[in-house]
């Protein structure tokens, strides 16, 4: 047998072995059970899982979800209006973390979905109650979420606020009995307290809604210079109040007024000259088109500037020019105090000014108008059914009508106040020169008096 024959026999044997192996594999595949395909877990962004299936609160996982989602906030909410927005933000974050934001998304009368924590002003109690009934009648996750929200709210508010809220229990208690077809006897009522309705009532109780609410908010935003005075030039407090006012308008879907102009006026009324100058430069650049600013950005840079000045101990610190003026005034007062007092022709002392008589027509009946309130006393009073306010800009009559016969509010329409502020602003411009001139004149008078008295 030659080499070629041997090679042929080997190749034939290999092919036969491969064919036999393939046949054995086919037999194994035929008798092997099919592989089990494990479906992928549904995507979830919270520990509570995806979907709308009810939680199993009897399981270990369900109990943990319930306990964690209803745990009270560390700081109890006491019902103050400035803290409402932060409280609602915490509730929304808790709902996001545990997958029950659906109960906080309520359709209004037009079918538009509204976030109760932000747009509560666009919703009515009827809207929220209708929303609650849709899930309280079913064994779904929203039903459980409503109970979680209910427990969270009661545990996160002060006992005093909880007592006030309890007086509105009838408004957040709804009938969860199943609906029946027309003509069929209604099922017995099943009354349940709903967490979403409870939160709506809590919001309405804190932010008392009246027809004048929106106009009051707009008035405050259009008079931010007044707000800066009330905040005593605390820019951080000022910004917080402005943010809250804007949020209240957003909650009612009301457009905000021209905030840039109002903010510039408010910041310009700050008592710190460095800050006011900084804002003035920003305003010039904004009006010239050099920089582009939206009102949130302006509020941000203003707050940052305020914090920088505070950190550097430069806030409300007097400039060298102001300190120089104060020193010059002190010298002037000292020189005037030491200046010899001239007598009259008979050698007597200075002529005394006769006491001022009461204002014409006032008499004893209105003598109280001439007396300014002491520190800490009220600056408003009602006399004979009329409202009076104290106005420091009036020389004699300290108390004036809050609103005059023409309907003008004295707080904003006092002409004497406007004249005084305008005069003060004009005087501030040339205060240094005027003080120096007065000082020079006083020194000259003192020198002359000294020569005359010592011949």
C-alpha positions as CSV (number, residue, x, y, z in Angstrom):
1,X,0.0,0.0,0.0
2,X,1.6,3.2,-1.1
3,X,1.5,6.6,0.6
4,X,-1.4,7.9,-1.5
5,X,-3.7,5.1,-0.5
6,X,-2.8,5.6,3.2
7,X,-3.7,9.3,3.0
8,X,-7.0,8.5,1.4
9,X,-7.9,6.0,4.1
10,X,-7.0,8.6,6.9
11,X,-9.2,11.3,5.4
12,X,-12.1,8.9,5.0
13,X,-11.8,7.9,8.7
14,X,-11.7,11.5,9.8
15,X,-14.8,12.4,7.8
16,X,-16.7,9.4,9.3
17,X,-15.7,10.4,12.8
18,X,-16.9,14.0,12.3
19,X,-20.2,12.8,10.9
20,X,-20.8,10.6,13.8
21,X,-20.0,13.4,16.3
22,X,-22.5,15.7,14.6
23,X,-25.2,13.0,14.7
24,X,-24.6,12.5,18.4
25,X,-24.9,16.4,19.0
26,X,-28.2,16.5,17.2
27,X,-29.5,13.7,19.4
28,X,-28.5,15.6,22.5
29,X,-30.1,18.8,21.3
30,X,-33.3,16.9,20.6
31,X,-33.6,15.5,24.2
32,X,-32.2,18.6,26.1
33,X,-35.0,20.9,27.5
34,X,-35.1,24.4,26.2
35,X,-33.2,27.1,28.1
36,X,-35.3,29.3,30.4
37,X,-35.3,33.0,29.3
38,X,-35.3,35.3,32.3
39,X,-37.1,38.5,31.4
40,X,-35.3,41.7,32.2
41,X,-36.5,43.7,35.3
42,X,-38.7,46.7,34.4
43,X,-36.8,49.9,34.5
44,X,-37.3,51.9,37.7
45,X,-35.8,55.1,39.0
46,X,-37.0,54.7,42.6
47,X,-36.7,51.9,45.1
48,X,-40.5,51.4,45.0
49,X,-40.3,49.9,41.5
50,X,-41.9,50.7,38.1
51,X,-45.5,50.4,37.0
52,X,-48.7,51.1,38.9
53,X,-49.1,47.7,40.7
54,X,-49.9,47.9,44.4
55,X,-47.1,47.6,46.9
56,X,-47.1,44.5,49.1
57,X,-47.0,46.2,52.5
58,X,-46.9,42.8,54.2
59,X,-43.5,42.0,52.7
60,X,-40.2,43.2,54.1
61,X,-39.6,45.4,51.1
62,X,-43.1,46.9,51.3
63,X,-42.7,47.7,55.0
64,X,-39.4,49.4,54.3
65,X,-41.0,51.5,51.5
66,X,-43.9,52.5,53.8
67,X,-41.7,53.5,56.7
68,X,-39.2,55.5,54.7
69,X,-41.8,57.3,52.5
70,X,-43.9,58.4,55.5
71,X,-41.0,59.4,57.8
72,X,-41.6,63.0,59.1
73,X,-39.3,65.8,57.9
74,X,-36.6,66.8,60.4
75,X,-38.1,70.3,60.9
76,X,-41.8,70.5,61.4
77,X,-43.7,73.1,59.4
78,X,-45.5,75.6,61.5
79,X,-47.8,77.1,58.9
80,X,-45.9,80.3,58.1
81,X,-46.4,81.6,54.6
82,X,-42.7,82.2,53.7
83,X,-41.9,78.6,54.5
84,X,-44.7,77.1,52.5
85,X,-42.8,76.9,49.2
86,X,-39.9,75.0,50.8
87,X,-42.3,72.6,52.6
88,X,-44.1,71.8,49.3
89,X,-40.7,71.3,47.6
90,X,-39.8,68.7,50.2
91,X,-43.1,66.9,49.7
92,X,-42.5,66.7,46.0
93,X,-39.0,65.4,46.4
94,X,-40.3,62.7,48.8
95,X,-43.0,61.7,46.2
96,X,-40.3,61.5,43.5
97,X,-38.1,59.3,45.7
98,X,-40.8,56.8,46.4
99,X,-42.8,56.8,43.2
100,X,-46.1,58.5,44.1
101,X,-46.0,61.8,42.2
102,X,-49.2,60.7,40.3
103,X,-51.3,61.6,43.3
104,X,-49.9,65.2,43.2
105,X,-50.7,65.7,39.5
106,X,-54.3,66.9,39.3
107,X,-56.3,67.8,36.2
108,X,-58.0,71.2,36.4
109,X,-61.5,72.0,34.9
110,X,-60.0,72.1,31.4
111,X,-58.3,68.8,31.7
112,X,-54.8,70.3,32.0
113,X,-52.5,68.4,34.4
114,X,-51.3,70.6,37.3
115,X,-48.6,70.0,39.9
116,X,-50.3,70.6,43.2
117,X,-47.1,71.6,44.9
118,X,-46.4,74.4,42.4
119,X,-49.7,75.3,40.6
120,X,-52.2,74.9,43.4
121,X,-53.6,78.3,42.6
122,X,-55.0,76.9,39.3
123,X,-57.0,74.2,41.1
124,X,-60.2,74.0,43.0
125,X,-61.2,71.7,45.8
126,X,-63.6,70.0,43.4
127,X,-60.8,69.3,41.0
128,X,-58.7,67.6,43.7
129,X,-61.6,65.6,45.2
130,X,-62.5,64.3,41.7
131,X,-58.9,63.3,41.2
132,X,-58.9,61.5,44.6
133,X,-62.0,59.5,43.9
134,X,-60.5,58.0,40.8
135,X,-57.9,56.1,42.8
136,X,-59.5,55.6,46.2
137,X,-62.1,53.3,44.6
138,X,-59.4,51.0,43.2
139,X,-56.7,48.9,44.8
140,X,-53.9,50.6,43.1
141,X,-50.6,52.2,44.1
142,X,-52.1,55.7,44.0
143,X,-54.5,54.6,46.7
144,X,-51.6,53.5,48.9
145,X,-49.6,56.7,48.0
146,X,-52.5,58.9,49.2
147,X,-52.3,57.2,52.6
148,X,-48.6,57.7,52.7
149,X,-49.0,61.4,51.9
150,X,-51.6,61.7,54.6
151,X,-49.3,60.2,57.2
152,X,-46.3,62.2,56.0
153,X,-48.3,65.5,56.3
154,X,-49.6,64.8,59.8
155,X,-46.2,63.8,61.0
156,X,-44.4,66.8,59.4
157,X,-46.5,69.7,60.8
158,X,-46.7,71.2,64.3
159,X,-49.5,70.0,66.6
160,X,-51.0,73.5,66.5
161,X,-51.2,73.5,62.7
162,X,-52.6,70.0,62.8
163,X,-55.4,71.1,65.0
164,X,-56.2,73.9,62.6
165,X,-56.2,71.5,59.7
166,X,-58.5,69.1,61.6
167,X,-61.2,71.8,61.5
168,X,-61.3,71.2,57.7
169,X,-61.6,67.5,57.9
170,X,-64.8,67.4,55.9
171,X,-63.1,68.9,52.9
172,X,-60.4,66.3,52.6
173,X,-62.7,63.4,53.4
174,X,-64.3,61.9,50.2
175,X,-66.8,59.1,49.4
176,X,-64.8,56.2,48.0
177,X,-67.8,53.9,47.4
178,X,-67.9,52.4,43.9
179,X,-70.1,54.2,41.3
180,X,-73.2,52.5,40.0
181,X,-75.1,52.7,36.8
182,X,-78.0,55.3,36.5
183,X,-81.2,54.0,38.1
184,X,-79.3,51.6,40.4
185,X,-79.4,52.2,44.1
186,X,-76.2,53.8,45.3
187,X,-73.8,51.9,47.4
188,X,-73.4,52.8,51.0
189,X,-70.9,55.7,51.4
190,X,-67.3,54.8,52.3
191,X,-65.8,57.9,53.6
192,X,-62.0,58.1,53.5
193,X,-59.5,60.9,54.3
194,X,-57.3,61.6,51.3
195,X,-53.7,62.8,51.5
196,X,-53.9,64.9,48.3
197,X,-57.1,66.7,49.4
198,X,-55.5,67.3,52.8
199,X,-52.5,68.9,51.3
200,X,-54.7,71.2,49.1
201,X,-56.6,72.3,52.2
202,X,-53.3,72.9,54.1
203,X,-52.1,75.1,51.3
204,X,-55.3,77.1,51.2
205,X,-55.3,77.5,54.9
206,X,-51.8,78.9,55.0
207,X,-52.1,81.1,51.9
208,X,-55.5,82.7,52.4
209,X,-57.0,83.3,49.0
210,X,-59.0,86.4,48.4
211,X,-59.9,88.5,45.4
212,X,-57.3,91.0,46.4
213,X,-54.5,88.4,46.7
214,X,-53.1,88.8,43.2
215,X,-53.3,92.6,43.2
216,X,-51.5,92.7,46.6
217,X,-48.7,90.5,45.2
218,X,-48.3,92.6,42.1
219,X,-48.3,95.8,44.1
220,X,-45.4,94.5,46.2
221,X,-43.4,93.4,43.1
222,X,-44.0,96.8,41.6
223,X,-42.7,98.6,44.7
224,X,-39.5,96.7,45.4
225,X,-37.8,99.9,46.6
226,X,-40.2,99.9,49.5
227,X,-39.5,96.2,50.1
228,X,-35.7,97.0,50.3
229,X,-36.4,99.6,53.0
230,X,-38.5,97.0,55.0
231,X,-35.7,94.5,54.7
232,X,-33.2,97.1,56.0
233,X,-31.0,96.6,53.0
234,X,-30.6,92.9,53.7
235,X,-30.2,91.7,50.1
236,X,-30.5,88.0,51.0
237,X,-33.8,88.6,52.8
238,X,-35.0,90.8,49.9
239,X,-34.3,88.1,47.3
240,X,-36.1,85.4,49.3
241,X,-39.2,87.5,49.5
242,X,-39.1,88.4,45.8
243,X,-38.7,84.7,45.0
244,X,-41.7,83.8,47.1
245,X,-43.9,86.5,45.6
246,X,-43.0,85.3,42.1
247,X,-43.7,81.7,43.1
248,X,-47.2,82.8,44.3
249,X,-47.9,84.3,40.9
250,X,-46.7,81.2,39.2
251,X,-49.0,79.1,41.4
252,X,-51.9,81.0,39.9
253,X,-50.5,81.1,36.3
254,X,-50.2,84.9,36.5
255,X,-47.5,86.6,34.5
256,X,-44.9,88.5,36.5
257,X,-44.5,92.2,36.0
258,X,-41.3,93.7,34.4
259,X,-38.9,92.4,37.0
260,X,-35.7,93.9,35.6
261,X,-36.8,97.5,36.0
262,X,-38.4,96.8,39.4
263,X,-35.3,95.0,40.7
264,X,-33.0,97.7,39.6
265,X,-35.1,100.2,41.5
266,X,-35.1,97.9,44.6
267,X,-31.4,97.3,44.6
268,X,-30.7,101.0,44.0
269,X,-32.5,101.8,47.2
270,X,-30.0,99.8,49.2
271,X,-28.3,101.8,51.9
272,X,-24.8,100.4,51.1
273,X,-23.2,102.9,48.6
274,X,-20.7,100.3,47.2
275,X,-23.5,97.9,46.4
276,X,-25.7,100.6,45.0
277,X,-22.9,101.7,42.7
278,X,-22.3,98.1,41.6
279,X,-26.0,97.7,40.6
280,X,-25.9,101.1,38.9
281,X,-23.1,99.9,36.7
282,X,-24.9,96.7,35.9
283,X,-28.0,98.7,35.0
284,X,-26.1,100.9,32.6
285,X,-24.4,97.9,30.9
286,X,-27.8,96.2,30.6
287,X,-29.5,99.2,29.1
288,X,-26.6,99.8,26.7
289,X,-26.9,96.2,25.6
290,X,-23.3,95.4,26.8
291,X,-24.6,92.5,28.9
292,X,-27.6,90.3,28.6
293,X,-29.4,89.6,31.9
294,X,-32.6,87.9,33.0
295,X,-34.0,88.8,36.3
296,X,-32.9,85.5,38.0
297,X,-29.4,86.2,36.9
298,X,-29.6,89.8,38.2
299,X,-30.8,88.5,41.6
300,X,-27.9,85.9,41.6
301,X,-25.2,88.5,41.0
302,X,-26.7,90.9,43.5
303,X,-26.7,88.2,46.2
304,X,-23.1,87.2,45.3
305,X,-22.0,90.8,45.6
306,X,-23.8,91.2,48.9
307,X,-22.1,88.1,50.3
308,X,-18.7,89.3,49.1
309,X,-19.1,92.7,50.8
310,X,-20.3,91.0,54.0
311,X,-17.4,88.5,54.0
312,X,-14.9,91.3,53.6
313,X,-16.5,93.3,56.4
314,X,-17.2,96.1,53.8
315,X,-21.0,95.9,54.0
316,X,-22.5,99.3,55.2
317,X,-19.0,100.5,55.9
318,X,-18.7,104.2,55.5
319,X,-16.4,105.5,52.7
320,X,-13.4,107.8,53.4
321,X,-15.4,110.7,52.0
322,X,-18.3,110.0,54.4
323,X,-15.9,109.7,57.4
324,X,-14.3,113.0,56.4
325,X,-17.7,114.7,56.3
326,X,-18.5,113.3,59.8
327,X,-15.2,114.6,61.1
328,X,-15.8,118.0,59.6
329,X,-19.3,118.1,61.1
330,X,-17.9,117.3,64.5
331,X,-15.4,120.1,64.2
332,X,-18.1,122.5,63.1
333,X,-20.3,121.6,66.1
334,X,-17.4,122.0,68.5
335,X,-16.5,125.4,67.1
336,X,-20.1,126.7,67.2
337,X,-20.5,125.4,70.7
338,X,-17.4,127.4,71.9
339,X,-18.3,130.6,70.0
340,X,-19.1,133.5,72.5
341,X,-22.7,134.3,72.7
342,X,-23.5,138.0,72.0
343,X,-25.9,139.8,74.3
344,X,-28.6,142.3,73.4
345,X,-28.3,146.1,73.6
346,X,-29.2,146.2,77.3
347,X,-26.6,143.7,78.2
348,X,-29.1,140.9,78.7
349,X,-28.9,137.4,77.3
350,X,-30.1,136.2,73.9
351,X,-33.7,136.9,73.1
352,X,-35.9,133.9,73.7
353,X,-38.3,132.7,71.0
354,X,-41.8,132.9,72.3
355,X,-43.5,129.5,72.7
356,X,-45.3,128.4,69.5
357,X,-49.0,128.4,69.7
358,X,-51.1,125.4,68.6
359,X,-51.8,125.2,64.9
360,X,-54.7,127.4,63.9
361,X,-58.0,125.6,64.2
362,X,-56.5,122.6,66.2
363,X,-57.3,123.6,69.8
364,X,-57.2,121.2,72.6
365,X,-59.4,118.7,70.8
366,X,-56.6,118.0,68.2
367,X,-53.6,118.6,70.5
368,X,-52.8,114.9,70.2
369,X,-51.9,115.5,66.5
370,X,-48.9,117.5,67.6
371,X,-47.3,114.7,69.7
372,X,-45.1,112.3,67.8
373,X,-45.2,108.6,69.0
374,X,-42.4,107.4,71.2
375,X,-40.0,104.7,70.2
376,X,-41.8,101.4,70.1
377,X,-45.3,102.9,70.0
378,X,-47.7,102.3,67.2
379,X,-47.4,104.6,64.2
380,X,-51.1,104.2,63.2
381,X,-54.2,104.9,65.2
382,X,-57.9,105.3,64.7
383,X,-59.7,108.4,66.2
384,X,-63.4,109.1,65.8
385,X,-63.6,106.4,63.1
386,X,-60.8,107.9,61.0
387,X,-57.4,106.2,60.4
388,X,-54.3,108.3,61.0
389,X,-50.6,107.6,60.5
390,X,-47.5,109.3,61.9
391,X,-45.6,111.3,59.2
392,X,-42.2,112.6,60.4
393,X,-42.1,115.0,57.4
394,X,-44.7,117.3,58.8
395,X,-43.4,120.1,61.1
396,X,-46.4,120.5,63.5
397,X,-49.2,118.1,62.6
398,X,-47.4,114.8,63.3
399,X,-50.6,112.7,62.6
400,X,-52.3,112.9,59.3
401,X,-55.1,111.0,57.6
402,X,-53.9,107.7,56.1
403,X,-56.1,108.3,53.1
404,X,-57.3,111.8,52.4
405,X,-60.6,112.9,51.0
406,X,-59.3,112.6,47.4
407,X,-58.4,108.9,48.0
408,X,-54.7,109.5,48.0
409,X,-52.7,107.2,50.3
410,X,-50.4,109.4,52.4
411,X,-47.7,106.6,52.6
412,X,-47.0,107.0,48.9
413,X,-48.4,110.4,48.1
414,X,-46.9,112.7,50.8
415,X,-45.5,115.7,48.9
416,X,-43.5,116.8,51.9
417,X,-41.8,113.4,52.0
418,X,-40.9,113.5,48.3
419,X,-39.6,117.1,48.7
420,X,-37.5,116.1,51.7
421,X,-36.0,113.1,49.9
422,X,-35.2,115.1,46.8
423,X,-33.6,117.8,48.9
424,X,-31.5,115.2,50.8
425,X,-30.4,113.7,47.5
426,X,-29.4,117.1,46.1
427,X,-27.6,118.0,49.4
428,X,-25.7,114.8,49.4
429,X,-24.0,115.7,46.1
430,X,-22.4,118.8,47.5
431,X,-22.3,117.9,51.1
432,X,-18.5,117.9,51.3
433,X,-18.1,121.3,49.8
434,X,-21.0,122.8,51.9
435,X,-19.5,121.4,55.1
436,X,-16.1,122.7,54.3
437,X,-17.5,126.1,53.6
438,X,-19.5,126.1,56.8
439,X,-16.5,125.1,58.7
440,X,-14.4,127.8,57.2
441,X,-17.1,130.4,58.0
442,X,-17.4,129.2,61.5
443,X,-13.7,129.4,62.1
444,X,-13.7,132.9,60.7
445,X,-16.6,133.9,63.0
446,X,-14.8,132.4,66.0
447,X,-11.6,134.3,65.1
448,X,-13.5,137.6,64.8
449,X,-15.3,137.1,68.0
450,X,-12.0,136.4,69.8
451,X,-10.5,139.6,68.5
452,X,-13.5,141.7,69.5
453,X,-13.6,140.3,73.0
454,X,-9.9,140.8,73.6
455,X,-9.0,144.3,72.4
